[in-house]
């Protein structure tokens, strides 16, 4: 397989994305309903969040607006895996049926080829809701609006998204070895619900696991501290970009290892 540069893949992805969006927009009612459904799903989560804080004014020292910021931060951070990596959910079916073989004979990266086939527009509704939540909490907390703060926000939102992308890559790739890998996918995806809570709710071995093994704490908590507590940012927050890049790279290598192990039998 010939090696291709980033420019080549960017051009290819743009063309695939345009065609995929054209296809989805030809069914506008489905697009509207899907987007509205995602907004309503997040709204129901927001209402549950409000009810929780009606009974518990603070959680481990975090008040309502700081928790709301963390909640919105997690929604935006989860959007890339929702929009760009949703095809991971179909990987196990393609492997089991044997249809995955078609991805192995094109002169492009197999991971790119497979992932780029699907763009989930429902994630845009989640993105809009998350941004609105961040802005509202931002105003209530009184965080200053400067170029540097906005730049930090964008960098650490991207950083946070890397961890969920990596988790789902790892989970999806288990299908190359485990037939019942759907349960792994569901479990890993459910872990995202803990991302909207501060890491301090975990104790002992669970704190270690959810920080370094299944790094849920990095999906929102540690990256958000760069904005929420600029005068007291922990080291884990500052190193989260490097950790995120490493985690994504390892997940990609694991995914590609599965491809190399694929025996083309459909089993």
Backbone bond lengths (Angstrom), bond angles and torsions (degrees), N, CA, C in turn:
res aa  C-N    CA-C-N  psi(-1)  N-CA   C-N-CA  omega(-1)  CA-C   N-CA-C  phi
1 X - - - 1.455 - - 1.529 109.28 -
2 X 1.317 114.97 130.41 1.455 119.22 -179.98 1.521 110.30 -74.84
3 X 1.324 114.69 140.22 1.451 118.91 177.33 1.521 110.02 -76.77
4 X 1.301 117.07 138.02 1.454 122.68 -179.23 1.517 109.35 -118.95
5 X 1.337 115.47 149.56 1.446 120.35 178.60 1.513 112.35 -83.08
6 X 1.337 115.73 170.30 1.460 120.61 179.74 1.521 111.25 -62.75
7 X 1.336 117.14 -35.34 1.462 120.57 179.27 1.514 111.49 -60.55
8 X 1.328 116.57 -41.69 1.466 121.54 178.89 1.522 110.56 -60.51
9 X 1.340 116.07 -48.21 1.463 119.93 -178.01 1.528 111.58 -69.04
10 X 1.318 117.50 -32.78 1.466 120.41 177.48 1.523 110.27 -64.68
11 X 1.324 117.10 -42.41 1.465 120.73 179.09 1.520 111.00 -65.81
12 X 1.321 116.05 -43.71 1.462 120.19 179.30 1.520 110.76 -62.71
13 X 1.343 115.93 -44.92 1.456 119.32 -178.07 1.525 111.29 -63.84
14 X 1.331 116.52 -39.46 1.468 119.69 179.10 1.528 110.69 -59.99
15 X 1.304 116.62 -42.47 1.467 120.42 179.70 1.525 111.24 -66.46
16 X 1.346 116.03 -42.36 1.468 119.81 179.17 1.522 110.35 -64.41
17 X 1.336 116.37 -42.47 1.455 121.34 -178.55 1.520 111.34 -63.10
18 X 1.329 116.82 -43.79 1.460 120.96 179.77 1.528 110.56 -60.72
19 X 1.323 116.42 -44.75 1.463 120.07 -179.87 1.522 111.44 -66.31
20 X 1.327 116.34 -38.57 1.463 120.27 179.75 1.525 110.76 -66.01
21 X 1.333 116.86 -42.90 1.460 120.66 179.07 1.525 111.24 -66.45
22 X 1.328 116.89 -38.52 1.472 120.18 176.68 1.520 110.32 -60.87
23 X 1.326 114.91 -41.69 1.465 119.91 179.31 1.524 110.82 -63.04
24 X 1.347 116.00 -44.55 1.467 119.63 -178.81 1.527 111.50 -68.92
25 X 1.323 117.39 -37.98 1.463 120.60 -178.34 1.526 112.54 -71.41
26 X 1.330 116.66 -15.65 1.459 118.75 175.63 1.526 110.37 -70.40
27 X 1.335 115.78 -16.43 1.470 121.79 174.44 1.529 107.00 -116.69
28 X 1.314 116.28 70.93 1.463 121.45 -171.32 1.527 112.97 -63.10
29 X 1.324 116.11 -35.29 1.463 118.92 179.83 1.528 110.07 -62.32
30 X 1.339 116.34 -41.82 1.464 120.45 178.51 1.521 110.53 -64.50
31 X 1.337 116.82 -39.63 1.459 121.41 178.56 1.524 110.87 -62.52
32 X 1.329 116.61 -46.20 1.460 121.24 -178.29 1.526 110.77 -66.15
33 X 1.331 115.74 -45.24 1.465 120.12 -178.72 1.528 110.64 -63.87
34 X 1.340 117.05 -42.22 1.461 121.05 -179.40 1.525 110.94 -63.55
35 X 1.337 115.67 -45.26 1.462 120.08 -179.97 1.522 110.75 -65.23
36 X 1.327 115.91 -43.34 1.467 120.38 178.83 1.522 110.22 -63.54
37 X 1.333 116.42 -39.62 1.458 120.29 179.11 1.517 112.43 -62.70
38 X 1.333 116.44 -39.10 1.465 120.20 178.10 1.524 110.76 -66.02
39 X 1.350 116.48 -40.37 1.464 120.43 178.08 1.523 110.45 -62.93
40 X 1.333 116.87 -43.27 1.452 120.91 -179.29 1.534 111.11 -66.52
41 X 1.333 116.35 -35.89 1.468 120.26 177.27 1.518 110.42 -61.69
42 X 1.335 115.30 -44.97 1.458 119.31 179.16 1.524 111.53 -70.75
43 X 1.328 116.89 -31.25 1.461 120.32 177.53 1.519 110.41 -66.43
44 X 1.323 116.50 -39.66 1.466 119.60 178.26 1.524 110.40 -64.43
45 X 1.348 116.04 -37.91 1.458 119.68 176.11 1.514 111.66 -65.14
46 X 1.335 115.57 -36.16 1.462 120.95 178.64 1.530 110.82 -66.33
47 X 1.328 116.48 -40.86 1.462 120.80 178.80 1.525 110.53 -64.09
48 X 1.346 116.11 -42.06 1.466 120.70 176.16 1.518 110.32 -60.25
49 X 1.319 115.56 -39.67 1.457 122.53 178.19 1.529 110.57 -61.17
50 X 1.341 116.96 -43.80 1.464 122.04 179.54 1.525 111.39 -64.76
51 X 1.327 116.27 -41.35 1.464 120.87 178.75 1.526 110.36 -62.46
52 X 1.330 115.78 -41.61 1.462 120.87 179.00 1.523 110.55 -58.89
53 X 1.333 117.06 -44.97 1.453 120.04 -177.27 1.524 112.99 -78.46
54 X 1.306 116.09 -15.36 1.460 118.90 173.50 1.528 109.82 -68.03
55 X 1.337 115.90 -31.35 1.459 121.29 -179.58 1.532 113.00 -94.39
56 X 1.346 115.48 -27.88 1.472 120.43 -179.87 1.525 108.37 -129.18
57 X 1.331 117.98 97.49 1.478 121.82 -175.76 1.522 114.04 -57.99
58 X 1.332 117.65 -30.44 1.454 121.03 178.06 1.523 110.26 -137.88
59 X 1.334 115.74 154.26 1.463 122.04 175.21 1.522 107.33 -127.07
60 X 1.328 115.70 110.09 1.465 121.63 -178.00 1.533 112.25 51.08
61 X 1.312 115.38 41.16 1.450 120.23 177.07 1.515 115.00 87.46
62 X 1.318 118.10 -2.79 1.458 122.25 178.99 1.531 109.31 -92.77
63 X 1.330 116.84 123.65 1.459 119.41 179.20 1.532 110.88 -84.77
64 X 1.314 115.00 -179.52 1.469 121.32 -173.19 1.523 112.48 -57.80
65 X 1.320 119.00 -48.62 1.459 121.25 -173.47 1.522 112.62 -72.41
66 X 1.338 116.92 -33.96 1.454 118.94 175.80 1.537 110.83 -69.21
67 X 1.332 116.20 -38.39 1.455 119.70 175.59 1.528 110.80 -66.88
68 X 1.328 115.99 -35.61 1.460 120.49 178.38 1.529 110.32 -65.24
69 X 1.331 116.39 -40.01 1.462 120.22 176.53 1.526 110.04 -61.72
70 X 1.331 116.62 -44.13 1.462 121.26 179.06 1.526 110.71 -62.15
71 X 1.319 115.81 -38.67 1.469 121.25 178.79 1.531 110.46 -63.44
72 X 1.327 116.98 -49.29 1.457 120.97 178.72 1.519 111.73 -63.65
73 X 1.324 116.22 -39.32 1.465 122.11 178.40 1.525 110.25 -58.92
74 X 1.325 116.12 -44.09 1.467 120.19 -179.16 1.530 111.29 -65.64
75 X 1.334 117.26 -37.67 1.472 120.42 179.19 1.522 111.30 -63.16
76 X 1.335 116.21 -45.93 1.467 119.52 179.85 1.529 110.31 -66.66
77 X 1.328 116.82 -40.97 1.463 120.87 -179.61 1.528 112.01 -64.33
78 X 1.328 117.19 -28.88 1.459 121.01 -179.52 1.525 112.85 -83.82
79 X 1.327 117.37 -11.05 1.460 120.99 -176.35 1.528 113.48 -62.43
80 X 1.343 120.73 -44.44 1.470 119.38 -179.60 1.523 114.23 -57.24
81 X 1.342 117.32 -41.98 1.464 118.84 179.57 1.523 110.23 -67.96
82 X 1.334 117.07 -31.49 1.458 121.76 177.85 1.523 110.90 -69.37
83 X 1.326 116.83 -44.57 1.464 121.40 -174.26 1.527 112.90 -81.05
84 X 1.325 116.66 -48.52 1.455 120.72 -167.86 1.524 115.38 -99.07
85 X 1.331 117.70 -19.12 1.462 119.73 -174.66 1.524 112.58 -120.13
86 X 1.309 116.54 20.63 1.462 120.60 -175.45 1.531 112.46 -67.30
87 X 1.319 117.02 -21.91 1.468 119.40 -178.60 1.527 112.29 -68.13
88 X 1.334 116.81 -13.39 1.464 119.31 175.28 1.525 111.66 -57.48
89 X 1.336 116.33 -28.08 1.457 120.14 179.45 1.532 111.53 -66.95
90 X 1.313 116.97 -23.62 1.470 120.95 -178.52 1.526 112.65 -92.89
91 X 1.325 117.43 -8.16 1.463 120.45 -173.63 1.521 112.18 -58.15
92 X 1.322 117.52 -45.67 1.469 119.55 -175.65 1.529 111.80 -63.40
93 X 1.342 116.94 -33.83 1.470 119.50 178.91 1.527 110.86 -69.71
94 X 1.333 116.14 -39.29 1.461 120.61 179.47 1.527 111.08 -66.56
95 X 1.328 116.42 -38.81 1.461 120.89 179.76 1.527 110.61 -68.94
96 X 1.331 116.60 -43.73 1.463 120.69 -177.99 1.529 112.16 -67.14
97 X 1.333 116.53 -35.81 1.465 120.25 -178.52 1.526 112.53 -81.13
98 X 1.327 116.03 -18.99 1.464 119.94 -176.73 1.509 113.02 92.50
99 X 1.341 117.44 -5.92 1.462 120.94 -178.53 1.525 112.61 -68.95
100 X 1.319 116.45 -15.30 1.468 119.24 -179.41 1.530 111.89 -63.81
101 X 1.319 117.08 -18.50 1.454 120.78 -177.26 1.535 112.07 -58.64
102 X 1.333 116.52 -28.61 1.473 119.26 -177.02 1.524 112.28 -63.36
103 X 1.338 116.67 -25.64 1.460 120.27 -178.50 1.531 112.17 -78.05
104 X 1.312 116.11 -13.33 1.468 120.02 -173.24 1.519 113.94 -90.97
105 X 1.334 117.07 -2.51 1.462 119.41 -175.11 1.522 113.21 -120.85
106 X 1.325 117.01 20.89 1.462 120.82 176.28 1.527 109.15 -107.00
107 X 1.335 117.29 147.97 1.473 120.69 -177.32 1.524 113.50 -79.05
108 X 1.332 115.95 41.90 1.462 121.72 176.07 1.519 108.36 -136.32
109 X 1.310 116.54 164.75 1.457 121.69 178.64 1.527 110.46 -59.74
110 X 1.328 116.99 129.71 1.468 121.66 -175.64 1.526 111.22 -62.01
111 X 1.318 117.18 -43.98 1.463 121.47 180.00 1.530 110.49 -60.33
112 X 1.321 116.45 -47.77 1.464 120.82 178.68 1.522 110.93 -60.34
113 X 1.316 116.32 -47.42 1.460 121.50 -177.50 1.527 110.92 -58.06
114 X 1.331 116.14 -45.89 1.463 120.10 -177.62 1.523 111.98 -69.56
115 X 1.328 117.06 -49.13 1.462 121.05 -175.46 1.522 111.51 -66.50
116 X 1.316 117.83 -36.41 1.467 121.51 -174.37 1.527 113.61 -71.18
117 X 1.322 117.21 -12.24 1.464 119.69 -176.99 1.523 113.37 -68.70
118 X 1.314 118.04 -22.92 1.465 121.32 -174.91 1.528 110.92 -126.56
119 X 1.330 115.55 129.69 1.463 122.29 169.96 1.519 106.54 -122.95
120 X 1.318 116.88 116.87 1.466 121.39 -176.04 1.527 110.34 -89.56
121 X 1.327 116.17 104.56 1.463 120.87 -176.42 1.523 112.64 -68.05
122 X 1.334 117.48 -18.43 1.465 119.51 179.63 1.518 111.25 -60.45
123 X 1.314 115.48 -28.03 1.455 119.47 -179.72 1.515 113.15 -62.98
124 X 1.335 117.68 -22.26 1.462 121.09 179.94 1.526 110.70 -66.69
125 X 1.329 116.14 -34.04 1.462 119.76 176.19 1.511 111.11 -65.92
126 X 1.325 115.95 -39.90 1.460 120.99 176.94 1.517 110.69 -64.81
127 X 1.333 116.53 -40.01 1.464 121.57 178.67 1.521 110.95 -61.04
128 X 1.328 116.31 -46.17 1.461 120.70 -179.27 1.524 111.25 -62.62
129 X 1.320 116.17 -43.04 1.463 120.57 179.89 1.527 110.55 -65.73
130 X 1.330 116.58 -41.81 1.455 120.74 -179.90 1.519 112.74 -64.55
131 X 1.334 116.62 -42.32 1.465 120.67 178.71 1.523 110.34 -63.15
132 X 1.336 115.71 -43.95 1.463 119.83 178.51 1.516 112.38 -60.01
133 X 1.328 116.22 -40.31 1.465 121.64 178.99 1.522 111.17 -65.87
134 X 1.329 116.93 -43.12 1.471 121.00 178.39 1.524 110.66 -61.96
135 X 1.316 116.90 -46.16 1.468 121.11 -178.11 1.528 110.65 -61.80
136 X 1.329 116.46 -44.71 1.465 120.62 -179.88 1.534 111.10 -61.61
137 X 1.350 116.52 -48.31 1.471 120.85 179.93 1.523 110.39 -65.88
138 X 1.319 117.05 -37.66 1.462 123.02 179.06 1.528 110.68 -56.69
139 X 1.329 114.97 -46.90 1.468 121.18 -179.00 1.525 110.72 -65.39
140 X 1.316 116.45 -44.30 1.460 120.88 -178.05 1.529 112.07 -66.59
141 X 1.325 116.80 -36.79 1.464 120.33 179.28 1.524 110.74 -74.43
142 X 1.320 115.35 -30.94 1.465 119.40 -179.06 1.513 113.77 86.61
143 X 1.319 116.90 32.60 1.465 121.27 178.60 1.533 108.50 -70.16
144 X 1.332 118.64 130.81 1.465 120.01 -179.81 1.523 111.72 -64.63
145 X 1.310 116.36 146.11 1.462 122.09 179.39 1.521 108.51 -103.50
146 X 1.311 116.34 101.27 1.460 122.00 177.73 1.525 108.56 -130.84
147 X 1.314 116.18 164.53 1.462 120.24 179.85 1.526 110.73 -59.69
148 X 1.331 116.43 -42.04 1.461 120.77 -177.86 1.526 111.48 -65.16
149 X 1.332 116.70 -41.75 1.465 120.49 -179.97 1.528 110.48 -65.45
150 X 1.331 116.50 -43.19 1.470 120.41 178.68 1.522 110.50 -63.68
151 X 1.333 116.55 -40.43 1.462 120.52 178.46 1.524 110.62 -62.85
152 X 1.331 116.64 -43.59 1.467 120.57 176.94 1.520 110.67 -60.62
153 X 1.325 116.11 -42.66 1.463 120.22 179.89 1.531 110.78 -58.18
154 X 1.329 116.84 -47.23 1.463 120.77 -178.24 1.530 111.31 -65.12
155 X 1.324 115.88 -43.59 1.466 120.19 -178.80 1.520 111.23 -63.22
156 X 1.331 115.95 -43.95 1.466 118.24 -175.24 1.529 112.56 -83.04
157 X 1.321 117.97 -19.27 1.465 119.72 168.98 1.524 109.36 -67.81
158 X 1.331 115.76 -43.50 1.459 119.88 177.12 1.530 110.18 -63.58
159 X 1.313 115.42 -42.07 1.474 120.53 177.43 1.522 110.73 -57.39
160 X 1.327 116.13 -47.82 1.464 120.69 -178.50 1.530 111.47 -60.82
161 X 1.337 116.52 -37.60 1.464 120.30 -178.07 1.527 112.03 -65.54
162 X 1.319 116.91 -27.93 1.467 120.32 -177.79 1.521 111.81 -60.89
163 X 1.316 116.70 -34.91 1.465 119.86 -174.23 1.532 111.92 -70.24
164 X 1.337 117.27 -40.69 1.462 118.96 178.59 1.521 110.61 -71.38
165 X 1.334 116.94 -35.68 1.459 120.35 175.81 1.524 109.75 -59.26
166 X 1.329 116.07 -46.18 1.463 120.82 -179.43 1.523 111.71 -63.71
167 X 1.335 116.53 -43.73 1.466 119.92 -179.84 1.521 111.43 -59.17
168 X 1.333 116.14 -43.13 1.460 119.41 -178.18 1.528 111.55 -73.55
169 X 1.329 117.75 -30.90 1.469 119.94 173.83 1.529 110.20 -63.36
170 X 1.332 115.63 -47.79 1.470 120.15 177.94 1.531 110.54 -58.23
171 X 1.332 115.96 -48.52 1.462 120.66 -176.54 1.524 111.41 -63.33
172 X 1.312 117.16 -44.07 1.468 120.90 -178.45 1.518 111.31 -64.38
173 X 1.334 116.55 -40.53 1.465 120.75 -175.66 1.518 113.55 -69.32
174 X 1.327 117.77 -14.37 1.469 119.17 177.79 1.523 111.70 -64.37
175 X 1.335 117.06 -16.66 1.463 120.38 -179.31 1.523 112.12 -65.73
176 X 1.328 117.36 -19.03 1.457 120.08 177.39 1.527 111.61 -71.52
177 X 1.327 116.50 -15.62 1.460 121.22 -179.51 1.535 112.82 -122.21
178 X 1.347 116.70 -27.98 1.468 121.16 -174.11 1.527 109.73 -119.11
179 X 1.314 117.18 126.29 1.465 120.56 -179.93 1.521 111.96 -69.38
180 X 1.332 117.40 -38.35 1.459 120.54 -178.66 1.510 112.31 -90.93
181 X 1.324 117.88 41.52 1.464 121.66 -174.16 1.523 113.35 -72.16
182 X 1.331 116.65 -10.88 1.462 119.21 178.15 1.517 111.56 -58.53
183 X 1.329 116.45 -35.06 1.465 120.51 178.82 1.527 110.74 -65.94
184 X 1.327 116.52 -36.07 1.463 120.27 178.04 1.521 109.94 -63.64
185 X 1.326 116.26 -43.96 1.464 121.25 178.72 1.529 111.18 -59.71
186 X 1.332 116.03 -47.23 1.463 120.81 -177.62 1.528 110.78 -63.48
187 X 1.319 116.52 -44.16 1.466 120.45 -179.10 1.526 110.77 -62.42
188 X 1.340 116.52 -47.22 1.465 120.20 -179.90 1.528 110.86 -62.09
189 X 1.335 116.45 -39.63 1.455 120.28 -179.30 1.524 111.07 -68.03
190 X 1.312 116.75 -36.08 1.463 120.77 179.74 1.526 111.81 -66.99
191 X 1.309 116.30 -27.01 1.458 119.89 179.57 1.530 111.77 -60.86
192 X 1.343 116.65 -22.05 1.463 119.80 -179.16 1.528 111.51 -61.52
193 X 1.324 117.08 -23.44 1.465 120.18 -179.52 1.530 111.57 -64.95
194 X 1.331 116.69 -23.38 1.468 119.98 178.50 1.525 111.88 -82.38
195 X 1.331 116.77 -11.69 1.464 120.17 -175.81 1.525 112.41 -66.16
196 X 1.327 117.07 -24.30 1.462 119.59 -176.86 1.524 113.37 -85.54
197 X 1.331 116.18 7.79 1.461 120.58 178.01 1.536 109.83 -115.45
198 X 1.327 117.89 149.72 1.470 120.76 178.67 1.522 111.59 -65.00
199 X 1.321 115.57 147.87 1.460 121.10 -178.06 1.523 112.40 -61.16
200 X 1.310 116.82 -20.63 1.467 120.70 -177.13 1.526 113.26 -67.56
201 X 1.341 117.98 -11.70 1.467 119.56 177.70 1.528 110.88 -74.40
202 X 1.342 116.41 -17.92 1.455 120.62 178.23 1.520 109.65 -91.19
203 X 1.305 116.20 144.76 1.456 121.22 -178.26 1.531 110.49 -131.03
204 X 1.324 115.72 152.22 1.457 121.38 173.64 1.504 114.16 59.25
205 X 1.334 115.01 -133.18 1.452 121.39 -175.91 1.520 111.93 -63.46
206 X 1.345 117.37 -31.03 1.458 120.03 -179.41 1.527 111.32 -66.56
207 X 1.326 116.54 -34.29 1.462 119.74 178.02 1.519 110.37 -65.82
208 X 1.329 116.83 -39.28 1.465 121.26 177.84 1.527 110.66 -65.38
209 X 1.330 115.98 -44.86 1.464 121.05 -178.91 1.518 110.99 -62.53
210 X 1.358 116.81 -48.41 1.457 120.39 -176.20 1.531 113.49 -80.57
211 X 1.331 116.13 2.98 1.461 119.98 173.99 1.519 111.52 -106.51
212 X 1.345 117.51 -40.80 1.456 119.99 -172.39 1.525 115.09 -117.57
213 X 1.325 118.33 -27.05 1.465 120.89 -177.93 1.525 110.86 -93.76
214 X 1.311 115.47 -58.03 1.479 121.82 172.79 1.532 105.03 -116.05
215 X 1.319 117.69 84.55 1.475 122.07 -164.69 1.531 115.58 -72.72
216 X 1.324 115.20 62.28 1.458 120.61 178.47 1.528 111.11 -61.42
217 X 1.329 117.07 -34.31 1.465 121.21 -177.77 1.522 112.45 -62.55
218 X 1.342 116.92 -19.20 1.459 120.38 -178.86 1.529 112.79 -92.11
219 X 1.340 117.51 -6.92 1.464 119.46 179.26 1.524 110.81 -71.70
220 X 1.313 117.42 -25.55 1.465 119.56 177.95 1.524 112.57 -150.55
221 X 1.325 117.03 -46.40 1.466 120.55 -169.42 1.527 113.73 -56.82
222 X 1.332 117.83 -64.13 1.462 119.73 -175.78 1.534 112.96 -64.10
223 X 1.331 119.96 -44.81 1.469 118.52 177.71 1.529 113.26 -62.07
224 X 1.335 117.45 -36.31 1.467 120.18 -177.60 1.521 112.76 -69.04
225 X 1.337 117.46 -23.66 1.461 120.56 -178.90 1.526 112.14 -64.56
226 X 1.315 116.97 -23.75 1.465 120.53 177.20 1.527 110.09 -62.14
227 X 1.320 116.66 -30.77 1.472 121.71 179.32 1.522 111.00 -92.53
228 X 1.319 116.72 -41.96 1.463 120.63 -173.04 1.526 113.69 -78.40
229 X 1.312 117.42 -34.37 1.482 120.71 -179.45 1.527 109.87 -129.59
230 X 1.337 117.91 64.67 1.474 121.15 -173.94 1.526 114.02 -60.70
231 X 1.336 117.46 -22.53 1.467 120.22 -179.57 1.525 113.14 -91.58
232 X 1.318 115.53 -3.46 1.470 119.00 -177.76 1.531 109.49 -146.91
233 X 1.331 115.18 59.48 1.462 120.61 -177.50 1.529 109.61 -87.48
234 X 1.345 118.31 122.80 1.469 119.72 179.99 1.524 111.85 -70.18
235 X 1.314 115.84 158.02 1.460 121.46 -178.69 1.532 111.54 -58.37
236 X 1.329 117.01 -37.61 1.466 120.36 -179.12 1.525 111.75 -60.99
237 X 1.324 117.41 -29.92 1.461 120.40 177.25 1.523 110.59 -68.34
238 X 1.332 116.62 -44.12 1.462 120.77 -177.77 1.526 112.20 -67.80
239 X 1.336 116.90 -34.95 1.466 118.70 -177.97 1.532 112.47 -89.22
240 X 1.327 117.13 -2.28 1.467 119.87 -178.11 1.532 113.87 -58.21
241 X 1.356 120.81 -34.88 1.474 118.21 176.44 1.530 112.94 -60.82
242 X 1.336 116.98 -43.43 1.462 120.11 179.27 1.531 111.05 -67.20
243 X 1.323 115.39 -41.04 1.467 120.49 178.59 1.528 109.90 -63.51
244 X 1.326 116.51 -41.19 1.463 120.84 -179.94 1.514 112.14 -64.18
245 X 1.328 117.22 -44.11 1.465 121.41 178.80 1.531 110.25 -62.51
246 X 1.326 116.23 -43.18 1.459 120.47 178.67 1.522 111.21 -63.20
247 X 1.327 116.21 -43.08 1.462 121.24 -178.19 1.530 110.97 -64.58
248 X 1.326 117.28 -41.24 1.463 121.11 177.87 1.531 110.31 -65.52
249 X 1.324 115.98 -42.96 1.464 119.78 179.96 1.534 110.52 -61.12
250 X 1.327 116.90 -44.33 1.461 120.42 179.46 1.532 110.85 -63.66
251 X 1.326 116.58 -38.71 1.467 119.90 178.87 1.524 110.87 -66.11
252 X 1.325 116.31 -37.67 1.473 121.05 177.45 1.525 110.33 -65.03
253 X 1.338 116.64 -44.46 1.456 119.60 179.71 1.531 110.78 -64.21
254 X 1.335 116.97 -37.28 1.462 120.90 177.49 1.523 110.28 -65.22
255 X 1.334 116.77 -42.48 1.468 122.72 177.93 1.521 109.94 -59.87
256 X 1.320 117.45 -46.93 1.460 122.21 -179.08 1.529 111.75 -69.91
257 X 1.333 116.60 -30.11 1.462 119.90 174.12 1.525 109.65 -61.87
258 X 1.325 115.67 -40.46 1.455 120.19 176.42 1.513 112.02 -61.62
259 X 1.331 116.28 -39.57 1.470 120.40 178.08 1.524 110.29 -61.37
260 X 1.329 116.34 -43.25 1.466 120.19 -179.47 1.527 111.43 -66.96
261 X 1.336 116.12 -28.58 1.466 120.14 179.08 1.531 112.09 -82.68
262 X 1.314 114.97 -13.80 1.471 119.08 -176.80 1.524 109.30 -61.77
263 X 1.315 116.35 127.22 1.467 119.29 -172.66 1.530 113.43 -98.00
264 X 1.345 116.21 7.26 1.477 121.70 174.82 1.525 112.82 65.53
265 X 1.313 117.46 14.99 1.470 119.14 179.84 1.521 111.51 -94.43
266 X 1.338 116.39 -10.47 1.461 119.82 -177.29 1.499 112.96 82.20
267 X 1.328 117.96 7.44 1.467 121.08 -179.20 1.512 109.40 -109.01
